[in-house]
Amino acid sequence: MKLRLCAMACAMTGLLLTGPARSADLRIGTAAEPATFDPHFRNTTPDNSLRRHVFESLIGQDENQKLFPLLATQWRPIDALTWEFKLRQGVRFHDGTAFTAQDFIYTVCRIPNVPNSPTSFALYTRGIDAIETPDPYTLIIRTAAPYPLLPTELATFGIVSARAAGGMAVRFDRAGCNGVSSYPNSALFDDGTLAMGTGPFKRAEYVKGDRIVLVRNPDYWGPRPAWDRVIFRPLTADAPRVAALLAGDVDMIEMPPVQDLERLRATPGISVVQVQSNRTIFLELDQTSDQPRSIAGAAGRNPLKDPRVREALAIAINRDAIVRSIMNSSAVAASELMPPGFFGFNPAIHVNYDPVRSRQLLEQAGYPDGFELVLGTPNDRYIHDQKVAQAVAQMWTRIGVKTRVDASTNSIFFQRAHRNEFSASLLGWGPATGEMSSPLKAIIATPDVTHGFGTFNYGGYSNRAVDDLLIRALATIDDPGREALLAQAMKVAMDDVAVIPLHYELTAWALRSGLSYKARADQFTLATDVLANDVARGP
């Protein structure tokens, strides 16, 4: 829906952003709601964004995903299979208990044991073979093979308090977690009861569907946040989200609708920041089910197992038209799972729009009359996600694959996708590590608990050549050599149409005048990065 800015401005004369409710309150309207307060349940941008306010990692990432010290002050490789991490002393969790190496071990033990996690963080812990603690503030982490990405992957998950959770761990190795007899009820993490992190903010209130309220942690070890209180309000519909900003009900919104960006920039009292994100929007196809529930007219077969059918669907999509007409040029057409400029991008990969060849491939595969398909999509997670899905459905229908869109809110959609209810799904991935191994491990690699692969591979794609290249890359210390292997693995996967990339999102935030924000490639909305001229930042 197009927002009628003039009409709203006339109805609210003089309202434009007279300031926040309190001088040190920050009110943010979010485009999607976290599913939980549990920092290890769902590996998605809304959940990870909230997590960073409360639970800290050993290592931080700036707006360009460059690493910096956080709970670890320094780290170094001792040899090809061993890393040493020195931990920050004097840090306390929100319940007053001291942070030590045992909390890291407990966290690593807990991550693969979170029940029903739809997108497990285990892909970032499986490289750890053993952990030793010579003293409470030193970690010696051993890996089974050289693992140069270990520091990067330790920046992707938050550390929980072992004492608050009631389960100290004294040793971790492949034999198991010594000292952890059980894990607390997941509901206590879900509702925030056990939201005991070391972060700059503490949980104050959590009302699903309405608000999340955080308050400043007075005992935070680092720079004092500029805000006494942060209120996140889920405003998943575009027009109400912008209306809330213009009415002064919130001070900042994420993902303002792309069709309104220029008018927002021209509105007195409003500023807009925008950046190329690392997020790829793509389609995942069920390549394992013999008789998928959401396919008809294919003589009881699964046509998506045939690479000719997958290629037909891929080249039937006019990505430039979607970027131009639906995304209002706030996206870039994609041929692989990371944008240009990121580590592992392969410039040799191209996908050309060719509906004539699409029909030829369908006929060659034995589907001259096409078939029927249901495309699942969230309707409140990515920029114009439902509209993009509808455009894809129309393009597929034109080549004979009659497609119906099934849209639902992101919390419901991801549960359904995890249960493989759809033969085709519209999804997005923003790599927490900022390089190509992340989407390869999570989306493309054969599901494998041992390696932590395939945690987001809902389609069940499997290609041993891709897996072997990925495993070699993850053990390659030399950066150019590792990048070449990752680029080669992506080329093999895209030649096989493992998934169908659509576009890379550009991400924007709109703020009241007087506020500034460091636009982030990972799309996180972090209150710590919002500054105001009228709010002093303490030491």
JOVEN-V286496 format. One line per field, one symbol per residue. ss: DSSP state (h for helix, s for strand, l for the rest). phi: phi as a letter, one per 30 degrees, with the letter a starting at -180 (. if undefined). A space follows every 50 residues. Layout:
# JOVEN-V286496
ss = ???
phi = ???
This chain:
# JOVEN-V286496
ss = llllhhhhhhhlllllllllllllsssssslllllllllllsllhhhhhh hhhhllllssslllllsssllssssssssllssssssllllslllllsll hhhhhhhhhhhlllllllslhhhhlllllssssssllssssslllllllh hhhllllllllhhhhlllllsssllssslllllllhhhhhllllllllll ssssssslllssssssllllllllllllsssssslllhhhhhhhhhllll lssslllhhhhhhhhllllsssssssssssssssslllllllllssllll llhhhlhhhhhhhhhlllhhhhhhhhllllssslllllllllslllllll llllhhhhhhhhhhllllllssssssssllllllhhhhhhhhhhhhhhll sssssssslhhhhhhhhhlllllsssssssllllslhhhhhhhhlllsll llsllllllllllhhhhhhhhhhhllllhhhhhhhhhhhhhhhhhlllls ssssssssssssllssslllllllllhhhssslllllll
phi = .ddcdddddddbeidehdkddbdbcbcbccdbcedadddcdbdbdedddd eddccccdbcbddciddbdbdcdaaaddadcbbcbccdcidbddcjdddb dddddeddddedcddiddbddddccdddcabbbeadbbccccbdbebdde eddddcbcccdddddibdccabaddkcdjcdacdeedddedjecdcccdd bcdcabbeibabccbdddcddcededcdbbcccdbddeddddeddddidb cabchdeddcdddddddeibbbcbaddcdccbcccdcbddbedcbbichi ccdddddddddeddddcdddddddccdhicabecbbcadejcdjdcddcb bcdadddedddddddjbdciacbccdadcbccdhedddddddedddddcj cdcccccaddddeddddddhdcdbbcbbbcdddibdddddddccdeeade cididcdddiebbdddedddddddccdddddddddddddddddddchdbb dcacdccbbcbddjcbbddcddidccddccbbdcbdcdd
